[in-house]
Amino acid sequence: MNKKKLLSFILCFCILLSCLFFSGNVPTAVGGTTGVYESQEPVTPPESDFTYRKIPLNAPTKAVITKYIGNETKVIIPETLGGLTVTGIANNAFKESTNLTYVKLPSTLETLSARAFSYCSELTDFDIDASNQTFTVIDGVVYRKNTNTESATYGKITTLSAFPAGKSGKFTIPYGVESIASYAFERCYNLTSVDMYNTVTTINSYAFSHCWNLKEIRLSDNLKQLGAYALAYCDSLTRIDLPSNLTNIGSDAVLGGIDSDSNKFYYFIDGISCTQGSYAYDYLVKQALPKDIIIVNKPSITDNTTGIKLIDAYGVLPENKTFDISVETVKISDVKELFPTRYEKAFAFDIDVVSSGNSANLDGNVIFNFDAVCPDAIPSATKVYQQIGDELVLVSGLPHAPFVCAQVSEGGRFVILINNDFSLKGDVDGDGVVTLFDAKATLFAATKILALTQEQRVAANVYNSSSDNITTTDAQKILRLAGGMEIK
């Protein structure tokens, strides 16, 4: 081979190599309306892809996005438009942006309208910088924080603002959320199951409307308001349990579907469960539902002084007798020497189930709900013990119980220990020791049955501390710690 042919061959080889090297990093179309951005990296669209409203009108300093017309799949919303700080996203601003799969909200965001991302059917993840003072994102879901600097919960999440419509499967609304915003889950067609902690008191209008594949939802026991059409058009729901605390139900809130005012369909074929005499029961009766739709619960009994509630979950109290509960507060100093673990707060009560002034014999288990006396407690970090002789026996049940409770077959003295210190690795319940309870809680968290607080997630993450994911491997290693063995 002569020198010219050799040089030509080397030159062609280099050109071919460079094409192969760079071809995987060049997107097919970048930005604007020229095409869908196919790169794995999010992009900031050009300002021409947005329309916005200037505020205030006389001397504008801020911008509210009113429309997005781009086609990118992963979008970083800019923090400024036209030299103005982006502080809001208006209703329907990103409506029917069906290419979107990921959105990073600006760190300057102050307001997010209820339907800002309506019909974004492929959207699975939101994101936002931690520096944002108003919103935070956890596992792709947007939450509003408490911005009242004088509040004890300042900076904590209070409202679930936006759930990405493309997210699928089961979802547990985290502990601490008090309100679910209007339209927050609207048209989340892939959502199949929702659970929530009892911190939720308000579900606003249209919150879960048109969730066609939602098969089950557990409402908070402390829910007080269910907004208009909140569960409308949830065609796959076969049963719904309306809590006894519910005192405000909006128009057509529990309808499975509505064709017109004169033609309403109830898809809860297994019934709507409620407590007789409650607001929910009266509401359902006024709707003139078929008799077999309304399922009346066994009555619960609440102590008027403390709010402690007896729930006859298994129907062990005879219907032909009148029952009450007697609750007396016990001084902590009288039982402190029996405490098996450390605690942040402690309560003790003597509880008796009575009928006609005498102690009742229970033919099975009842549940005592202690949420009223410790409303800020984290259920998975709170233990309930019953005094048997000179010992305290754990009766609070499984770690994923949705409220602070005890399941027992008789009354007696009950001690509640609340913890908030999760600094010990593997100590998910914060009681100062690593036990089988911690391993169970971690396993439930790994399988999405239990939602842990951020502090608990850090304690549970013993396998890969650089990741925020809780896995069954974490549970296995915590089980080893509970048995006194070392982990690597």
C-alpha positions in Angstrom: 0.0 0.0 0.0 1.5 3.3 -1.0 1.6 6.4 1.3 -1.3 8.2 -0.4 -3.6 5.2 0.0 -2.5 4.7 3.6 -3.2 8.4 4.5 -6.6 8.2 2.8 -7.5 5.0 4.8 -6.4 6.6 8.1 -8.4 9.8 7.3 -11.6 7.8 6.5 -11.2 5.7 9.6 -10.9 8.8 11.8 -14.0 10.4 10.3 -16.0 7.1 10.8 -14.8 6.9 14.4 -15.8 10.5 15.2 -19.3 9.9 13.8 -19.8 6.8 15.9 -18.5 8.7 19.0 -20.8 11.7 18.7 -23.9 10.2 17.2 -25.3 9.1 20.6 -25.1 12.6 22.1 -26.9 14.6 19.5 -30.7 15.0 19.9 -32.9 14.5 16.8 -34.6 17.9 17.5 -33.9 20.5 20.1 -36.4 22.9 21.5 -39.3 24.9 20.2 -41.9 23.4 17.8 -39.4 21.7 15.5 -39.9 18.3 17.0 -39.8 16.1 20.1 -36.6 16.3 22.2 -35.3 12.7 22.4 -32.3 13.3 24.6 -32.3 11.8 28.1 -31.3 15.2 29.6 -34.0 17.8 30.5 -33.8 21.1 28.5 -34.9 24.7 29.1 -37.1 25.7 26.2 -36.7 29.1 24.5 -38.8 32.0 25.8 -40.7 31.9 22.5 -42.3 28.6 23.8 -44.1 30.5 26.6 -46.7 33.2 27.0 -47.0 34.9 30.3 -48.8 37.5 32.3 -46.9 40.4 33.9 -47.6 41.4 37.5 -48.2 44.0 38.8 -49.3 45.8 35.6 -48.0 49.2 36.5 -44.5 48.2 37.4 -44.1 44.4 36.6 -41.4 42.4 38.4 -43.0 38.9 38.2 -44.4 36.6 35.5 -47.1 34.0 35.6 -46.9 31.4 32.8 -50.2 31.2 30.9 -49.3 28.9 28.0 -46.6 26.5 26.9 -46.4 25.5 23.2 -43.2 23.4 23.0 -42.8 19.7 22.4 -39.9 18.6 24.6 -40.4 15.5 26.7 -38.3 16.7 29.7 -38.7 20.4 30.5 -36.9 22.8 32.9 -39.2 25.7 33.4 -37.1 28.9 33.4 -36.9 31.1 36.5 -37.1 34.3 34.4 -39.1 35.3 31.3 -38.5 38.7 29.7 -36.3 39.7 32.6 -39.2 39.0 35.1 -39.1 36.4 37.8 -41.4 33.4 37.2 -43.5 33.0 40.3 -46.7 31.3 39.0 -48.1 28.8 36.6 -51.7 29.5 35.5 -54.7 27.2 35.0 -54.3 25.0 31.9 -50.9 26.5 31.1 -49.5 23.1 30.1 -52.9 21.5 29.2 -52.6 18.5 26.8 -48.8 18.6 26.7 -48.9 14.9 26.1 -45.2 14.7 25.3 -44.2 15.7 28.8 -42.7 13.0 31.0 -40.7 15.2 33.4 -41.0 18.8 34.6 -38.6 20.8 36.8 -40.5 23.7 38.4 -38.6 26.9 39.0 -37.1 27.6 42.4 -38.9 31.0 42.3 -42.4 29.4 42.1 -45.0 30.8 44.6 -48.3 29.7 43.1 -49.4 26.6 41.1 -52.9 26.6 39.8 -55.1 23.6 40.3 -55.1 22.4 36.6 -51.8 23.8 35.4 -50.8 20.4 34.1 -54.2 19.0 33.1 -54.4 16.1 30.6 -50.6 15.6 30.7 -51.1 11.9 30.5 -47.5 10.8 30.2 -46.1 13.0 33.0 -44.5 10.8 35.7 -42.2 13.1 37.6 -42.0 16.7 38.9 -38.9 18.2 40.4 -37.9 21.4 42.1 -34.8 22.9 43.8 -34.7 22.4 47.6 -34.3 26.2 47.9 -37.9 26.8 47.0 -39.7 28.3 50.0 -43.3 27.3 49.1 -43.2 23.9 47.4 -41.2 20.7 47.7 -41.3 17.5 45.6 -41.2 14.0 47.1 -41.0 11.0 44.8 -42.1 13.1 41.8 -45.2 14.6 43.6 -45.6 18.3 44.4 -46.5 19.4 48.0 -47.1 22.8 49.4 -45.2 23.6 52.6 -46.4 25.5 55.7 -45.0 29.0 55.1 -46.2 30.4 58.5 -42.9 31.2 60.3 -44.7 31.3 63.6 -46.2 27.8 63.2 -44.7 24.7 64.9 -44.9 22.9 61.5 -43.2 25.7 59.5 -41.5 24.2 56.5 -43.3 20.9 56.7 -45.6 19.6 54.0 -49.3 20.4 54.5 -51.0 20.1 51.1 -50.6 17.6 48.2 -50.7 20.1 45.3 -50.1 18.0 42.1 -49.8 14.3 41.3 -48.3 13.5 37.8 -51.0 12.0 35.7 -48.8 9.3 34.2 -47.7 7.9 37.5 -49.2 4.4 38.1 -50.0 1.8 40.7 -50.5 2.2 44.4 -49.8 5.5 46.3 -49.8 6.4 50.0 -50.3 10.1 50.8 -47.5 10.9 53.3 -47.9 11.6 57.0 -48.4 15.3 57.7 -50.5 16.1 54.6 -53.6 17.9 55.8 -55.3 18.8 52.5 -55.5 17.4 49.0 -55.8 20.2 46.5 -58.6 20.5 43.9 -57.9 18.4 40.8 -54.7 17.0 42.4 -55.3 13.5 41.1 -57.8 14.3 38.3 -57.6 11.9 35.3 -54.8 9.8 36.8 -55.9 6.9 34.7 -53.1 4.6 35.8 -53.7 5.0 39.6 -55.1 1.8 41.1 -54.9 2.3 44.9 -54.7 5.2 47.4 -54.0 5.1 51.1 -53.6 8.1 53.4 -52.6 8.9 56.9 -55.1 10.4 59.4 -53.6 13.8 59.2 -55.7 14.5 56.1 -58.8 16.5 57.0 -59.8 18.0 53.7 -60.1 16.6 50.2 -61.1 19.4 47.8 -63.3 19.4 44.7 -62.5 17.1 41.8 -59.5 15.8 43.7 -59.9 12.2 42.4 -62.4 12.7 39.6 -62.1 10.5 36.5 -59.6 8.1 38.0 -61.1 5.3 36.0 -58.8 2.5 37.2 -58.8 3.5 40.9 -60.0 0.3 42.6 -59.6 1.1 46.2 -59.1 4.2 48.4 -58.9 4.5 52.2 -60.1 7.9 53.4 -58.5 9.4 56.5 -60.5 8.7 59.7 -60.2 12.4 60.5 -61.5 13.5 57.2 -64.0 16.4 57.7 -64.5 17.8 54.2 -65.0 15.9 50.9 -65.4 18.5 48.1 -67.8 18.5 45.1 -67.2 15.7 42.6 -64.2 14.6 44.6 -64.7 10.9 43.7 -66.9 11.4 40.6 -66.4 9.1 37.6 -64.2 6.7 39.6 -65.8 3.8 37.7 -63.7 1.0 39.2 -64.4 1.7 42.8 -66.7 -0.9 44.1 -66.9 0.2 47.8 -66.1 3.4 49.7 -66.0 3.9 53.5 -67.0 7.4 54.6 -65.5 8.2 58.0 -67.7 9.2 61.0 -65.9 12.6 61.3 -67.0 13.7 57.8 -69.2 16.7 58.3 -69.1 18.4 54.9 -69.8 16.6 51.6 -70.0 18.6 48.4 -72.3 18.2 45.5 -72.1 14.7 43.9 -68.9 14.0 45.8 -69.4 10.2 45.9 -70.9 9.6 42.5 -69.2 7.0 40.3 -70.6 8.7 37.2 -73.0 11.3 36.1 -74.8 11.6 32.7 -77.1 14.3 33.8 -78.9 15.7 36.8 -81.6 13.1 36.3 -79.4 10.2 35.4 -76.8 9.4 38.0 -74.9 6.1 38.4 -73.4 4.8 41.6 -70.6 2.4 40.7 -70.0 1.4 44.4 -71.7 -2.0 43.7 -70.5 -3.3 47.1 -71.9 -0.3 48.9 -71.1 2.9 50.7 -70.1 2.3 54.3 -70.9 4.9 57.0 -71.8 5.2 60.7 -75.5 5.5 61.4 -76.6 8.9 62.7 -73.5 10.6 61.2 -73.6 13.4 58.7 -72.5 11.0 55.9 -75.4 8.7 56.7 -77.9 11.6 56.5 -76.4 12.8 53.3 -76.7 9.3 51.6 -80.3 9.0 52.8 -81.2 12.4 51.2 -79.7 11.2 47.9 -82.5 8.6 47.8 -80.0 5.8 47.1 -81.2 2.2 46.9 -81.3 0.6 50.4 -78.7 -2.0 49.5 -76.1 0.7 48.7 -75.8 2.1 52.2 -73.9 -0.1 54.6 -74.2 1.0 58.2 -71.1 0.4 60.4 -71.2 -0.8 64.0 -71.2 2.3 66.2 -68.0 3.5 67.7 -67.9 4.9 71.2 -66.0 8.1 72.0 -65.0 9.3 75.5 -66.1 12.9 75.6 -63.3 14.1 77.9 -60.2 12.6 76.1 -61.6 11.8 72.7 -60.3 8.2 73.0 -62.5 6.0 70.8 -63.6 2.4 71.0 -64.2 0.8 67.6 -66.3 -2.4 67.5 -64.5 -3.6 64.4 -65.4 -7.2 64.8 -69.0 -6.9 66.1 -68.4 -8.3 69.6 -70.7 -5.8 71.4 -74.3 -7.0 71.6 -76.7 -4.7 69.8 -79.4 -5.0 72.5 -77.2 -3.4 75.2 -76.0 0.2 75.7 -72.2 0.5 76.1 -69.9 3.3 77.2 -66.2 3.7 78.0 -64.8 5.1 81.2 -61.4 6.8 80.8 -59.2 8.1 83.6 -55.9 9.8 83.1 -53.0 8.2 85.0 -49.9 10.1 86.2 -46.8 9.2 84.3 -44.8 9.0 87.5 -47.1 6.1 88.5 -45.9 3.9 85.6 -42.6 5.5 84.5 -40.4 2.8 86.1 -42.1 0.2 83.8 -41.2 1.9 80.6 -39.2 -0.6 78.4 -37.7 2.0 76.0 -36.9 5.7 75.8 -39.6 8.2 74.8 -40.2 11.8 73.8 -43.8 12.0 75.1 -45.8 9.6 77.2 -49.5 9.2 78.1 -51.3 6.7 80.4 -55.0 5.9 80.9 -57.2 3.5 82.7 -59.9 2.4 80.3 -63.0 0.3 81.1 -65.8 -0.8 78.8 -69.1 -0.5 80.8 -72.7 -1.5 80.3 -75.4 -0.4 82.8 -72.7 0.9 85.1 -70.8 -2.4 85.3 -67.7 -3.6 83.5 -68.6 -5.4 80.3 -67.2 -8.8 79.3 -65.9 -8.7 75.7 -66.4 -11.7 73.6 -63.5 -10.9 71.3 -61.3 -7.9 70.3 -62.1 -4.3 70.1 -59.9 -1.4 68.9 -59.0 1.7 71.0 -58.1 4.7 68.8 -55.8 7.1 70.7 -55.3 9.7 67.9 -57.3 12.4 69.8 -54.8 12.4 72.7 -51.7 12.4 70.5 -52.7 14.0 67.2 -49.2 14.9 66.1 -47.7 11.4 66.8 -46.3 9.3 63.9 -48.2 6.0 64.2 -45.2 3.9 63.1 -43.1 5.6 65.8 -45.7 5.3 68.6 -46.1 2.2 70.8 -49.2 1.3 72.9 -48.7 -1.0 75.9 -51.1 -2.6 78.3 -50.1 -3.2 81.9 -50.3 -6.9 82.8 -49.1 -7.3 86.4 -45.8 -5.5 86.7 -45.0 -5.5 83.0 -46.0 -3.5 79.9 -47.1 -5.7 77.0 -47.1 -4.3 73.4 -50.6 -4.2 72.0 -50.3 -1.6 69.3 -50.4 -4.3 66.5 -48.6 -4.1 63.2 -46.2 -1.2 62.4 -48.3 -0.1 59.4 -51.4 0.6 61.5 -52.9 3.8 60.1 -53.6 5.4 63.5 -52.3 5.1 67.1 -54.3 2.2 68.4 -54.5 -1.0 70.5 -56.4 -4.2 69.7 -57.4 -5.9 72.9 -60.1 -8.1 74.4 -60.4 -6.2 77.7 -59.9 -2.8 79.2 -57.2 -1.9 81.7 -54.2 0.4 82.0 -52.7 1.6 78.7 -49.4 3.4 78.2 -48.6 5.3 75.0 -44.9 6.1 74.2 -44.2 8.6 71.4 -40.7 8.9 69.8 -39.2 11.5 67.5 -35.4 10.7 67.6 -34.4 8.5 64.6 -30.7 9.1 64.9 -29.8 5.4 65.5 -29.3 3.5 62.3 -32.0 0.9 61.9 -34.2 2.4 64.7 -37.2 3.2 62.5 -39.6 3.6 65.5 -37.2 5.9 67.4 -37.4 4.0 70.7 -33.6 3.8 71.1 -33.2 0.1 70.2 -33.3 -1.9 67.0 -35.9 -4.6 67.2 -38.0 -6.9 65.0 -40.6 -4.1 64.9 -38.1 -1.9 63.0 -37.4 -4.7 60.5 -41.1 -5.2 59.9 -41.6 -1.4 59.4 -38.8 -1.3 56.9 -40.2 -4.3 55.0 -43.6 -2.6 54.8 -41.9 0.6 53.6 -39.9 -1.3 50.9 -43.2 -2.9 49.6 -45.0 0.5 49.6 -47.4 -0.6 52.4 -46.1 2.0 54.8 -44.9 5.6 54.1 -42.1 6.7 56.4 -41.1 10.3 57.3 -37.8 11.5 55.8 -36.1 11.1 59.2 -37.4 7.5 59.4 -36.2 6.8 55.8 -32.7 7.9 56.8 -32.8 5.6 59.8 -34.1 2.7 57.7 -31.5 3.1 54.9 -28.7 0.9 56.3 -27.7 -0.7 53.0 -27.0 2.1 50.6 -27.0 5.4 52.5 -26.3 7.4 49.3 -29.7 6.4 48.0 -33.1 7.4 49.4 -34.7 4.1 48.3 -35.8 1.7 51.0 -35.4 -2.0 49.9 -36.0 -5.4 51.3 -32.2 -5.7 51.8 -32.5 -2.8 54.3 -35.1 -4.9 56.2 -32.9 -8.0 56.1 -29.9 -6.1 57.5 -32.0 -4.4 60.2 -33.2 -7.9 61.2 -29.6 -8.9 61.7 -29.0 -5.8 63.9 -32.1 -6.7 65.9 -30.5 -10.1 66.5 -27.3 -8.6 67.8 -25.3 -9.4 64.6 -23.1 -7.0 62.7 -23.8 -5.9 59.2 -21.4 -4.9 56.4 
